[in-house]
Amino acid sequence: MEIKPNYIVDEQNHKIAVQLDIKTFKKIEEIFKNHALYHLMQEEDTDDEVLDLEQAKEYYDTLEKQ
């Protein structure tokens, strides 16, 4: 994946933000989601069972998004 960032700078030319095309952003978002789901599946619940993919997705959907 090639990332082509556009930097947003302040009056002193300091980088303060970055802008990505939507296709790149969606890829990064999917990578983060998959990473979170993987870790949720590895966590053990009170019955010492590992979450399956559907359980992890359901739990992920209940988490507060920022």
CHARMM-style PDB file with segment names, atoms N, HN, CA, C and O in Angstrom:
ATOM      1  N   MET     1       0.852  -1.174   0.000  1.00  0.00      PROA
ATOM      2  CA  MET     1       0.000   0.000   0.000  1.00  0.00      PROA
ATOM      3  C   MET     1       0.895   1.234   0.000  1.00  0.00      PROA
ATOM      4  O   MET     1       1.761   1.386   0.862  1.00  0.00      PROA
ATOM      5  N   GLU     2       0.681   2.089  -0.952  1.00  0.00      PROA
ATOM      6  HN  GLU     2      -0.022   1.965  -1.652  1.00  0.00      PROA
ATOM      7  CA  GLU     2       1.435   3.340  -1.019  1.00  0.00      PROA
ATOM      8  C   GLU     2       0.589   4.453  -0.407  1.00  0.00      PROA
ATOM      9  O   GLU     2      -0.565   4.652  -0.789  1.00  0.00      PROA
ATOM     10  N   ILE     3       1.171   5.167   0.537  1.00  0.00      PROA
ATOM     11  HN  ILE     3       2.108   5.006   0.847  1.00  0.00      PROA
ATOM     12  CA  ILE     3       0.473   6.271   1.190  1.00  0.00      PROA
ATOM     13  C   ILE     3       1.027   7.575   0.645  1.00  0.00      PROA
ATOM     14  O   ILE     3       2.230   7.826   0.714  1.00  0.00      PROA
ATOM     15  N   LYS     4       0.152   8.397   0.109  1.00  0.00      PROA
ATOM     16  HN  LYS     4      -0.825   8.194   0.053  1.00  0.00      PROA
ATOM     17  CA  LYS     4       0.542   9.710  -0.421  1.00  0.00      PROA
ATOM     18  C   LYS     4      -0.133  10.783   0.424  1.00  0.00      PROA
ATOM     19  O   LYS     4      -1.224  11.247   0.092  1.00  0.00      PROA
ATOM     20  N   PRO     5       0.521  11.179   1.525  1.00  0.00      PROA
ATOM     21  CA  PRO     5      -0.101  12.169   2.408  1.00  0.00      PROA
ATOM     22  C   PRO     5       0.009  13.592   1.862  1.00  0.00      PROA
ATOM     23  O   PRO     5       0.980  13.949   1.196  1.00  0.00      PROA
ATOM     24  N   ASN     6      -0.997  14.377   2.157  1.00  0.00      PROA
ATOM     25  HN  ASN     6      -1.786  14.087   2.698  1.00  0.00      PROA
ATOM     26  CA  ASN     6      -0.956  15.826   1.919  1.00  0.00      PROA
ATOM     27  C   ASN     6      -0.889  16.467   3.295  1.00  0.00      PROA
ATOM     28  O   ASN     6      -1.789  16.286   4.115  1.00  0.00      PROA
ATOM     29  N   TYR     7       0.163  17.207   3.546  1.00  0.00      PROA
ATOM     30  HN  TYR     7       0.894  17.354   2.880  1.00  0.00      PROA
ATOM     31  CA  TYR     7       0.343  17.811   4.863  1.00  0.00      PROA
ATOM     32  C   TYR     7      -0.318  19.177   4.930  1.00  0.00      PROA
ATOM     33  O   TYR     7      -0.274  19.960   3.981  1.00  0.00      PROA
ATOM     34  N   ILE     8      -0.921  19.437   6.057  1.00  0.00      PROA
ATOM     35  HN  ILE     8      -0.956  18.801   6.828  1.00  0.00      PROA
ATOM     36  CA  ILE     8      -1.504  20.740   6.347  1.00  0.00      PROA
ATOM     37  C   ILE     8      -0.556  21.408   7.334  1.00  0.00      PROA
ATOM     38  O   ILE     8      -0.193  20.824   8.355  1.00  0.00      PROA
ATOM     39  N   VAL     9      -0.160  22.638   7.020  1.00  0.00      PROA
ATOM     40  HN  VAL     9      -0.455  23.112   6.190  1.00  0.00      PROA
ATOM     41  CA  VAL     9       0.840  23.335   7.831  1.00  0.00      PROA
ATOM     42  C   VAL     9       0.258  24.620   8.416  1.00  0.00      PROA
ATOM     43  O   VAL     9      -0.710  25.183   7.906  1.00  0.00      PROA
ATOM     44  N   ASP    10       0.888  25.061   9.508  1.00  0.00      PROA
ATOM     45  HN  ASP    10       1.674  24.604   9.922  1.00  0.00      PROA
ATOM     46  CA  ASP    10       0.477  26.322  10.122  1.00  0.00      PROA
ATOM     47  C   ASP    10       1.278  27.482   9.513  1.00  0.00      PROA
ATOM     48  O   ASP    10       2.004  27.302   8.536  1.00  0.00      PROA
ATOM     49  N   GLU    11       1.133  28.683  10.113  1.00  0.00      PROA
ATOM     50  HN  GLU    11       0.544  28.829  10.908  1.00  0.00      PROA
ATOM     51  CA  GLU    11       1.801  29.876   9.600  1.00  0.00      PROA
ATOM     52  C   GLU    11       3.323  29.767   9.626  1.00  0.00      PROA
ATOM     53  O   GLU    11       4.002  30.414   8.829  1.00  0.00      PROA
ATOM     54  N   GLN    12       3.866  28.953  10.536  1.00  0.00      PROA
ATOM     55  HN  GLN    12       3.315  28.428  11.184  1.00  0.00      PROA
ATOM     56  CA  GLN    12       5.317  28.763  10.634  1.00  0.00      PROA
ATOM     57  C   GLN    12       5.784  27.559   9.814  1.00  0.00      PROA
ATOM     58  O   GLN    12       6.930  27.127   9.938  1.00  0.00      PROA
ATOM     59  N   ASN    13       4.906  27.026   8.988  1.00  0.00      PROA
ATOM     60  HN  ASN    13       3.975  27.378   8.887  1.00  0.00      PROA
ATOM     61  CA  ASN    13       5.196  25.888   8.125  1.00  0.00      PROA
ATOM     62  C   ASN    13       5.451  24.592   8.903  1.00  0.00      PROA
ATOM     63  O   ASN    13       6.145  23.700   8.414  1.00  0.00      PROA
ATOM     64  N   HSD    14       4.888  24.489  10.118  1.00  0.00      PROA
ATOM     65  HN  HSD    14       4.325  25.213  10.515  1.00  0.00      PROA
ATOM     66  CA  HSD    14       4.958  23.249  10.901  1.00  0.00      PROA
ATOM     67  C   HSD    14       3.790  22.354  10.503  1.00  0.00      PROA
ATOM     68  O   HSD    14       2.654  22.816  10.398  1.00  0.00      PROA
ATOM     69  N   LYS    15       4.069  21.090  10.287  1.00  0.00      PROA
ATOM     70  HN  LYS    15       4.992  20.714  10.373  1.00  0.00      PROA
ATOM     71  CA  LYS    15       3.013  20.142   9.945  1.00  0.00      PROA
ATOM     72  C   LYS    15       2.081  19.972  11.146  1.00  0.00      PROA
ATOM     73  O   LYS    15       2.532  19.656  12.248  1.00  0.00      PROA
ATOM     74  N   ILE    16       0.790  20.181  10.931  1.00  0.00      PROA
ATOM     75  HN  ILE    16       0.424  20.437  10.036  1.00  0.00      PROA
ATOM     76  CA  ILE    16      -0.180  20.063  12.021  1.00  0.00      PROA
ATOM     77  C   ILE    16      -1.249  19.003  11.753  1.00  0.00      PROA
ATOM     78  O   ILE    16      -1.974  18.601  12.663  1.00  0.00      PROA
ATOM     79  N   ALA    17      -1.343  18.555  10.506  1.00  0.00      PROA
ATOM     80  HN  ALA    17      -0.754  18.882   9.767  1.00  0.00      PROA
ATOM     81  CA  ALA    17      -2.341  17.540  10.157  1.00  0.00      PROA
ATOM     82  C   ALA    17      -1.926  16.883   8.849  1.00  0.00      PROA
ATOM     83  O   ALA    17      -1.044  17.358   8.133  1.00  0.00      PROA
ATOM     84  N   VAL    18      -2.587  15.787   8.571  1.00  0.00      PROA
ATOM     85  HN  VAL    18      -3.303  15.401   9.153  1.00  0.00      PROA
ATOM     86  CA  VAL    18      -2.333  15.081   7.316  1.00  0.00      PROA
ATOM     87  C   VAL    18      -3.665  14.731   6.676  1.00  0.00      PROA
ATOM     88  O   VAL    18      -4.639  14.434   7.367  1.00  0.00      PROA
ATOM     89  N   GLN    19      -3.696  14.769   5.369  1.00  0.00      PROA
ATOM     90  HN  GLN    19      -2.904  15.011   4.808  1.00  0.00      PROA
ATOM     91  CA  GLN    19      -4.902  14.452   4.616  1.00  0.00      PROA
ATOM     92  C   GLN    19      -4.575  13.270   3.703  1.00  0.00      PROA
ATOM     93  O   GLN    19      -3.558  13.268   3.009  1.00  0.00      PROA
ATOM     94  N   LEU    20      -5.455  12.267   3.717  1.00  0.00      PROA
ATOM     95  HN  LEU    20      -6.281  12.269   4.281  1.00  0.00      PROA
ATOM     96  CA  LEU    20      -5.277  11.076   2.886  1.00  0.00      PROA
ATOM     97  C   LEU    20      -6.455  10.940   1.943  1.00  0.00      PROA
ATOM     98  O   LEU    20      -7.556  11.405   2.239  1.00  0.00      PROA
ATOM     99  N   ASP    21      -6.219  10.294   0.794  1.00  0.00      PROA
ATOM    100  HN  ASP    21      -5.324   9.917   0.554  1.00  0.00      PROA
ATOM    101  CA  ASP    21      -7.349  10.016  -0.081  1.00  0.00      PROA
ATOM    102  C   ASP    21      -8.227   8.955   0.593  1.00  0.00      PROA
ATOM    103  O   ASP    21      -7.754   8.190   1.433  1.00  0.00      PROA
ATOM    104  N   ILE    22      -9.488   8.921   0.223  1.00  0.00      PROA
ATOM    105  HN  ILE    22      -9.872   9.543  -0.460  1.00  0.00      PROA
ATOM    106  CA  ILE    22     -10.461   8.059   0.895  1.00  0.00      PROA
ATOM    107  C   ILE    22     -10.118   6.580   0.729  1.00  0.00      PROA
ATOM    108  O   ILE    22     -10.348   5.796   1.650  1.00  0.00      PROA
ATOM    109  N   LYS    23      -9.579   6.181  -0.413  1.00  0.00      PROA
ATOM    110  HN  LYS    23      -9.392   6.818  -1.161  1.00  0.00      PROA
ATOM    111  CA  LYS    23      -9.233   4.782  -0.642  1.00  0.00      PROA
ATOM    112  C   LYS    23      -8.160   4.328   0.354  1.00  0.00      PROA
ATOM    113  O   LYS    23      -8.265   3.246   0.932  1.00  0.00      PROA
ATOM    114  N   THR    24      -7.134   5.153   0.552  1.00  0.00      PROA
ATOM    115  HN  THR    24      -7.049   6.032   0.083  1.00  0.00      PROA
ATOM    116  CA  THR    24      -6.081   4.831   1.514  1.00  0.00      PROA
ATOM    117  C   THR    24      -6.641   4.807   2.929  1.00  0.00      PROA
ATOM    118  O   THR    24      -6.321   3.910   3.709  1.00  0.00      PROA
ATOM    119  N   PHE    25      -7.479   5.789   3.267  1.00  0.00      PROA
ATOM    120  HN  PHE    25      -7.739   6.518   2.633  1.00  0.00      PROA
ATOM    121  CA  PHE    25      -8.076   5.835   4.601  1.00  0.00      PROA
ATOM    122  C   PHE    25      -8.885   4.583   4.879  1.00  0.00      PROA
ATOM    123  O   PHE    25      -8.781   4.006   5.961  1.00  0.00      PROA
ATOM    124  N   LYS    26      -9.696   4.152   3.909  1.00  0.00      PROA
ATOM    125  HN  LYS    26      -9.780   4.621   3.030  1.00  0.00      PROA
ATOM    126  CA  LYS    26     -10.522   2.953   4.093  1.00  0.00      PROA
ATOM    127  C   LYS    26      -9.658   1.709   4.303  1.00  0.00      PROA
ATOM    128  O   LYS    26     -10.006   0.844   5.107  1.00  0.00      PROA
ATOM    129  N   LYS    27      -8.530   1.611   3.587  1.00  0.00      PROA
ATOM    130  HN  LYS    27      -8.247   2.313   2.934  1.00  0.00      PROA
ATOM    131  CA  LYS    27      -7.620   0.478   3.777  1.00  0.00      PROA
ATOM    132  C   LYS    27      -7.047   0.479   5.190  1.00  0.00      PROA
ATOM    133  O   LYS    27      -7.003  -0.560   5.849  1.00  0.00      PROA
ATOM    134  N   ILE    28      -6.612   1.642   5.650  1.00  0.00      PROA
ATOM    135  HN  ILE    28      -6.647   2.486   5.115  1.00  0.00      PROA
ATOM    136  CA  ILE    28      -6.050   1.759   7.003  1.00  0.00      PROA
ATOM    137  C   ILE    28      -7.119   1.422   8.042  1.00  0.00      PROA
ATOM    138  O   ILE    28      -6.847   0.713   9.010  1.00  0.00      PROA
ATOM    139  N   GLU    29      -8.322   1.926   7.840  1.00  0.00      PROA
ATOM    140  HN  GLU    29      -8.543   2.502   7.053  1.00  0.00      PROA
ATOM    141  CA  GLU    29      -9.432   1.655   8.757  1.00  0.00      PROA
ATOM    142  C   GLU    29      -9.708   0.149   8.836  1.00  0.00      PROA
ATOM    143  O   GLU    29      -9.938  -0.378   9.925  1.00  0.00      PROA
ATOM    144  N   GLU    30      -9.688  -0.538   7.703  1.00  0.00      PROA
ATOM    145  HN  GLU    30      -9.501  -0.110   6.819  1.00  0.00      PROA
ATOM    146  CA  GLU    30      -9.924  -1.982   7.673  1.00  0.00      PROA
ATOM    147  C   GLU    30      -8.808  -2.730   8.396  1.00  0.00      PROA
ATOM    148  O   GLU    30      -9.071  -3.706   9.100  1.00  0.00      PROA
ATOM    149  N   ILE    31      -7.567  -2.281   8.228  1.00  0.00      PROA
ATOM    150  HN  ILE    31      -7.354  -1.488   7.656  1.00  0.00      PROA
ATOM    151  CA  ILE    31      -6.440  -2.905   8.923  1.00  0.00      PROA
ATOM    152  C   ILE    31      -6.608  -2.766  10.430  1.00  0.00      PROA
ATOM    153  O   ILE    31      -6.404  -3.733  11.164  1.00  0.00      PROA
ATOM    154  N   PHE    32      -6.977  -1.579  10.903  1.00  0.00      PROA
ATOM    155  HN  PHE    32      -7.142  -0.793  10.307  1.00  0.00      PROA
ATOM    156  CA  PHE    32      -7.205  -1.373  12.339  1.00  0.00      PROA
ATOM    157  C   PHE    32      -8.334  -2.259  12.854  1.00  0.00      PROA
ATOM    158  O   PHE    32      -8.223  -2.861  13.922  1.00  0.00      PROA
ATOM    159  N   LYS    33      -9.413  -2.335  12.093  1.00  0.00      PROA
ATOM    160  HN  LYS    33      -9.504  -1.846  11.226  1.00  0.00      PROA
ATOM    161  CA  LYS    33     -10.553  -3.151  12.517  1.00  0.00      PROA
ATOM    162  C   LYS    33     -10.160  -4.620  12.605  1.00  0.00      PROA
ATOM    163  O   LYS    33     -10.500  -5.301  13.573  1.00  0.00      PROA
ATOM    164  N   ASN    34      -9.448  -5.107  11.600  1.00  0.00      PROA
ATOM    165  HN  ASN    34      -9.172  -4.554  10.813  1.00  0.00      PROA
ATOM    166  CA  ASN    34      -9.010  -6.503  11.613  1.00  0.00      PROA
ATOM    167  C   ASN    34      -8.069  -6.774  12.777  1.00  0.00      PROA
ATOM    168  O   ASN    34      -8.131  -7.836  13.396  1.00  0.00      PROA
ATOM    169  N   HSD    35      -7.209  -5.827  13.072  1.00  0.00      PROA
ATOM    170  HN  HSD    35      -7.159  -4.964  12.569  1.00  0.00      PROA
ATOM    171  CA  HSD    35      -6.282  -5.972  14.194  1.00  0.00      PROA
ATOM    172  C   HSD    35      -7.057  -6.062  15.515  1.00  0.00      PROA
ATOM    173  O   HSD    35      -6.770  -6.908  16.361  1.00  0.00      PROA
ATOM    174  N   ALA    36      -8.036  -5.180  15.671  1.00  0.00      PROA
ATOM    175  HN  ALA    36      -8.270  -4.493  14.983  1.00  0.00      PROA
ATOM    176  CA  ALA    36      -8.858  -5.189  16.888  1.00  0.00      PROA
ATOM    177  C   ALA    36      -9.635  -6.492  17.002  1.00  0.00      PROA
ATOM    178  O   ALA    36      -9.716  -7.077  18.083  1.00  0.00      PROA
ATOM    179  N   LEU    37     -10.206  -6.949  15.893  1.00  0.00      PROA
ATOM    180  HN  LEU    37     -10.141  -6.474  15.015  1.00  0.00      PROA
ATOM    181  CA  LEU    37     -10.967  -8.200  15.920  1.00  0.00      PROA
ATOM    182  C   LEU    37     -10.067  -9.374  16.286  1.00  0.00      PROA
ATOM    183  O   LEU    37     -10.470 -10.250  17.050  1.00  0.00      PROA
ATOM    184  N   TYR    38      -8.867  -9.395  15.751  1.00  0.00      PROA
ATOM    185  HN  TYR    38      -8.540  -8.683  15.130  1.00  0.00      PROA
ATOM    186  CA  TYR    38      -7.922 -10.467  16.067  1.00  0.00      PROA
ATOM    187  C   TYR    38      -7.668 -10.515  17.574  1.00  0.00      PROA
ATOM    188  O   TYR    38      -7.699 -11.581  18.188  1.00  0.00      PROA
ATOM    189  N   HSD    39      -7.417  -9.336  18.157  1.00  0.00      PROA
ATOM    190  HN  HSD    39      -7.392  -8.470  17.658  1.00  0.00      PROA
ATOM    191  CA  HSD    39      -7.135  -9.302  19.599  1.00  0.00      PROA
ATOM    192  C   HSD    39      -8.370  -9.657  20.433  1.00  0.00      PROA
ATOM    193  O   HSD    39      -8.250 -10.303  21.474  1.00  0.00      PROA
ATOM    194  N   LEU    40      -9.536  -9.243  19.987  1.00  0.00      PROA
ATOM    195  HN  LEU    40      -9.634  -8.718  19.142  1.00  0.00      PROA
ATOM    196  CA  LEU    40     -10.756  -9.615  20.708  1.00  0.00      PROA
ATOM    197  C   LEU    40     -10.964 -11.122  20.660  1.00  0.00      PROA
ATOM    198  O   LEU    40     -11.428 -11.717  21.633  1.00  0.00      PROA
ATOM    199  N   MET    41     -10.625 -11.738  19.537  1.00  0.00      PROA
ATOM    200  HN  MET    41     -10.248 -11.255  18.747  1.00  0.00      PROA
ATOM    201  CA  MET    41     -10.789 -13.180  19.411  1.00  0.00      PROA
ATOM    202  C   MET    41      -9.803 -13.926  20.311  1.00  0.00      PROA
ATOM    203  O   MET    41     -10.075 -15.053  20.726  1.00  0.00      PROA
ATOM    204  N   GLN    42      -8.663 -13.306  20.613  1.00  0.00      PROA
ATOM    205  HN  GLN    42      -8.442 -12.391  20.275  1.00  0.00      PROA
ATOM    206  CA  GLN    42      -7.650 -13.943  21.444  1.00  0.00      PROA
ATOM    207  C   GLN    42      -7.955 -13.809  22.933  1.00  0.00      PROA
ATOM    208  O   GLN    42      -7.507 -14.618  23.745  1.00  0.00      PROA
ATOM    209  N   GLU    43      -8.730 -12.765  23.284  1.00  0.00      PROA
ATOM    210  HN  GLU    43      -9.094 -12.107  22.625  1.00  0.00      PROA
ATOM    211  CA  GLU    43      -9.068 -12.561  24.689  1.00  0.00      PROA
ATOM    212  C   GLU    43      -9.986 -13.672  25.167  1.00  0.00      PROA
ATOM    213  O   GLU    43     -10.836 -14.165  24.426  1.00  0.00      PROA
ATOM    214  N   GLU    44      -9.800 -14.044  26.393  1.00  0.00      PROA
ATOM    215  HN  GLU    44      -9.110 -13.643  26.995  1.00  0.00      PROA
ATOM    216  CA  GLU    44     -10.646 -15.088  26.956  1.00  0.00      PROA
ATOM    217  C   GLU    44     -11.745 -14.452  27.795  1.00  0.00      PROA
ATOM    218  O   GLU    44     -11.502 -13.474  28.503  1.00  0.00      PROA
ATOM    219  N   ASP    45     -12.940 -14.998  27.719  1.00  0.00      PROA
ATOM    220  HN  ASP    45     -13.137 -15.793  27.145  1.00  0.00      PROA
ATOM    221  CA  ASP    45     -14.029 -14.504  28.562  1.00  0.00      PROA
ATOM    222  C   ASP    45     -14.034 -15.275  29.879  1.00  0.00      PROA
ATOM    223  O   ASP    45     -13.103 -16.027  30.168  1.00  0.00      PROA
ATOM    224  N   THR    46     -15.068 -15.088  30.661  1.00  0.00      PROA
ATOM    225  HN  THR    46     -15.823 -14.477  30.426  1.00  0.00      PROA
ATOM    226  CA  THR    46     -15.107 -15.694  31.993  1.00  0.00      PROA
ATOM    227  C   THR    46     -15.172 -17.211  31.950  1.00  0.00      PROA
ATOM    228  O   THR    46     -14.818 -17.866  32.931  1.00  0.00      PROA
ATOM    229  N   ASP    47     -15.613 -17.783  30.843  1.00  0.00      PROA
ATOM    230  HN  ASP    47     -15.900 -17.251  30.046  1.00  0.00      PROA
ATOM    231  CA  ASP    47     -15.685 -19.243  30.709  1.00  0.00      PROA
ATOM    232  C   ASP    47     -14.420 -19.824  30.085  1.00  0.00      PROA
ATOM    233  O   ASP    47     -14.392 -21.001  29.727  1.00  0.00      PROA
ATOM    234  N   ASP    48     -13.372 -19.009  29.950  1.00  0.00      PROA
ATOM    235  HN  ASP    48     -13.394 -18.053  30.241  1.00  0.00      PROA
ATOM    236  CA  ASP    48     -12.116 -19.429  29.329  1.00  0.00      PROA
ATOM    237  C   ASP    48     -12.294 -19.876  27.884  1.00  0.00      PROA
ATOM    238  O   ASP    48     -11.565 -20.748  27.411  1.00  0.00      PROA
ATOM    239  N   GLU    49     -13.259 -19.286  27.178  1.00  0.00      PROA
ATOM    240  HN  GLU    49     -13.851 -18.578  27.563  1.00  0.00      PROA
ATOM    241  CA  GLU    49     -13.466 -19.590  25.768  1.00  0.00      PROA
ATOM    242  C   GLU    49     -12.943 -18.428  24.934  1.00  0.00      PROA
ATOM    243  O   GLU    49     -13.074 -17.268  25.325  1.00  0.00      PROA
ATOM    244  N   VAL    50     -12.356 -18.740  23.792  1.00  0.00      PROA
ATOM    245  HN  VAL    50     -12.250 -19.683  23.475  1.00  0.00      PROA
ATOM    246  CA  VAL    50     -11.887 -17.713  22.867  1.00  0.00      PROA
ATOM    247  C   VAL    50     -13.074 -17.280  22.022  1.00  0.00      PROA
ATOM    248  O   VAL    50     -13.883 -18.113  21.614  1.00  0.00      PROA
ATOM    249  N   LEU    51     -13.186 -15.975  21.754  1.00  0.00      PROA
ATOM    250  HN  LEU    51     -12.529 -15.298  22.085  1.00  0.00      PROA
ATOM    251  CA  LEU    51     -14.279 -15.480  20.923  1.00  0.00      PROA
ATOM    252  C   LEU    51     -14.114 -15.973  19.492  1.00  0.00      PROA
ATOM    253  O   LEU    51     -13.003 -16.000  18.963  1.00  0.00      PROA
ATOM    254  N   ASP    52     -15.227 -16.366  18.867  1.00  0.00      PROA
ATOM    255  HN  ASP    52     -16.129 -16.344  19.297  1.00  0.00      PROA
ATOM    256  CA  ASP    52     -15.150 -16.674  17.445  1.00  0.00      PROA
ATOM    257  C   ASP    52     -15.317 -15.363  16.674  1.00  0.00      PROA
ATOM    258  O   ASP    52     -15.555 -14.314  17.272  1.00  0.00      PROA
ATOM    259  N   LEU    53     -15.191 -15.426  15.355  1.00  0.00      PROA
ATOM    260  HN  LEU    53     -14.998 -16.278  14.869  1.00  0.00      PROA
ATOM    261  CA  LEU    53     -15.220 -14.215  14.541  1.00  0.00      PROA
ATOM    262  C   LEU    53     -16.511 -13.428  14.725  1.00  0.00      PROA
ATOM    263  O   LEU    53     -16.463 -12.208  14.876  1.00  0.00      PROA
ATOM    264  N   GLU    54     -17.650 -14.085  14.717  1.00  0.00      PROA
ATOM    265  HN  GLU    54     -17.690 -15.077  14.594  1.00  0.00      PROA
ATOM    266  CA  GLU    54     -18.930 -13.386  14.864  1.00  0.00      PROA
ATOM    267  C   GLU    54     -19.057 -12.732  16.240  1.00  0.00      PROA
ATOM    268  O   GLU    54     -19.535 -11.602  16.347  1.00  0.00      PROA
ATOM    269  N   GLN    55     -18.635 -13.434  17.290  1.00  0.00      PROA
ATOM    270  HN  GLN    55     -18.247 -14.352  17.204  1.00  0.00      PROA
ATOM    271  CA  GLN    55     -18.679 -12.862  18.639  1.00  0.00      PROA
ATOM    272  C   GLN    55     -17.770 -11.639  18.721  1.00  0.00      PROA
ATOM    273  O   GLN    55     -18.139 -10.626  19.316  1.00  0.00      PROA
ATOM    274  N   ALA    56     -16.594 -11.731  18.129  1.00  0.00      PROA
ATOM    275  HN  ALA    56     -16.294 -12.554  17.646  1.00  0.00      PROA
ATOM    276  CA  ALA    56     -15.657 -10.609  18.147  1.00  0.00      PROA
ATOM    277  C   ALA    56     -16.227  -9.414  17.392  1.00  0.00      PROA
ATOM    278  O   ALA    56     -16.093  -8.278  17.847  1.00  0.00      PROA
ATOM    279  N   LYS    57     -16.865  -9.656  16.240  1.00  0.00      PROA
ATOM    280  HN  LYS    57     -16.973 -10.579  15.871  1.00  0.00      PROA
ATOM    281  CA  LYS    57     -17.475  -8.569  15.469  1.00  0.00      PROA
ATOM    282  C   LYS    57     -18.601  -7.915  16.258  1.00  0.00      PROA
ATOM    283  O   LYS    57     -18.704  -6.688  16.291  1.00  0.00      PROA
ATOM    284  N   GLU    58     -19.447  -8.722  16.892  1.00  0.00      PROA
ATOM    285  HN  GLU    58     -19.364  -9.718  16.865  1.00  0.00      PROA
ATOM    286  CA  GLU    58     -20.544  -8.177  17.693  1.00  0.00      PROA
ATOM    287  C   GLU    58     -20.007  -7.330  18.844  1.00  0.00      PROA
ATOM    288  O   GLU    58     -20.522  -6.245  19.112  1.00  0.00      PROA
ATOM    289  N   TYR    59     -18.983  -7.820  19.516  1.00  0.00      PROA
ATOM    290  HN  TYR    59     -18.564  -8.702  19.298  1.00  0.00      PROA
ATOM    291  CA  TYR    59     -18.395  -7.068  20.620  1.00  0.00      PROA
ATOM    292  C   TYR    59     -17.751  -5.788  20.110  1.00  0.00      PROA
ATOM    293  O   TYR    59     -17.911  -4.733  20.722  1.00  0.00      PROA
ATOM    294  N   TYR    60     -17.028  -5.863  19.003  1.00  0.00      PROA
ATOM    295  HN  TYR    60     -16.898  -6.721  18.506  1.00  0.00      PROA
ATOM    296  CA  TYR    60     -16.379  -4.689  18.408  1.00  0.00      PROA
ATOM    297  C   TYR    60     -17.409  -3.611  18.085  1.00  0.00      PROA
ATOM    298  O   TYR    60     -17.158  -2.427  18.310  1.00  0.00      PROA
ATOM    299  N   ASP    61     -18.550  -4.008  17.566  1.00  0.00      PROA
ATOM    300  HN  ASP    61     -18.754  -4.969  17.383  1.00  0.00      PROA
ATOM    301  CA  ASP    61     -19.598  -3.054  17.201  1.00  0.00      PROA
ATOM    302  C   ASP    61     -20.184  -2.337  18.420  1.00  0.00      PROA
ATOM    303  O   ASP    61     -20.745  -1.249  18.287  1.00  0.00      PROA
ATOM    304  N   THR    62     -20.055  -2.950  19.622  1.00  0.00      PROA
ATOM    305  HN  THR    62     -19.599  -3.833  19.730  1.00  0.00      PROA
ATOM    306  CA  THR    62     -20.583  -2.307  20.823  1.00  0.00      PROA
ATOM    307  C   THR    62     -19.593  -1.313  21.434  1.00  0.00      PROA
ATOM    308  O   THR    62     -19.965  -0.517  22.297  1.00  0.00      PROA
ATOM    309  N   LEU    63     -18.337  -1.356  20.991  1.00  0.00      PROA
ATOM    310  HN  LEU    63     -18.035  -2.002  20.290  1.00  0.00      PROA
ATOM    311  CA  LEU    63     -17.326  -0.461  21.539  1.00  0.00      PROA
ATOM    312  C   LEU    63     -17.561   0.967  21.071  1.00  0.00      PROA
ATOM    313  O   LEU    63     -18.032   1.196  19.957  1.00  0.00      PROA
ATOM    314  N   GLU    64     -17.230   1.924  21.930  1.00  0.00      PROA
ATOM    315  HN  GLU    64     -16.847   1.738  22.835  1.00  0.00      PROA
ATOM    316  CA  GLU    64     -17.407   3.327  21.603  1.00  0.00      PROA
ATOM    317  C   GLU    64     -16.359   3.738  20.573  1.00  0.00      PROA
ATOM    318  O   GLU    64     -15.166   3.507  20.764  1.00  0.00      PROA
ATOM    319  N   LYS    65     -16.810   4.342  19.491  1.00  0.00      PROA
ATOM    320  HN  LYS    65     -17.780   4.530  19.335  1.00  0.00      PROA
ATOM    321  CA  LYS    65     -15.915   4.811  18.435  1.00  0.00      PROA
ATOM    322  C   LYS    65     -15.633   6.296  18.674  1.00  0.00      PROA
ATOM    323  O   LYS    65     -16.519   7.047  19.081  1.00  0.00      PROA
ATOM    324  N   GLN    66     -14.414   6.701  18.422  1.00  0.00      PROA
ATOM    325  HN  GLN    66     -13.694   6.091  18.091  1.00  0.00      PROA
ATOM    326  CA  GLN    66     -14.061   8.120  18.602  1.00  0.00      PROA
ATOM    327  C   GLN    66     -14.041   8.844  17.299  1.00  0.00      PROA
ATOM    328  OT1 GLN    66     -13.764  10.042  17.264  1.00  0.00      PROA
TER     329      GLN     66
END
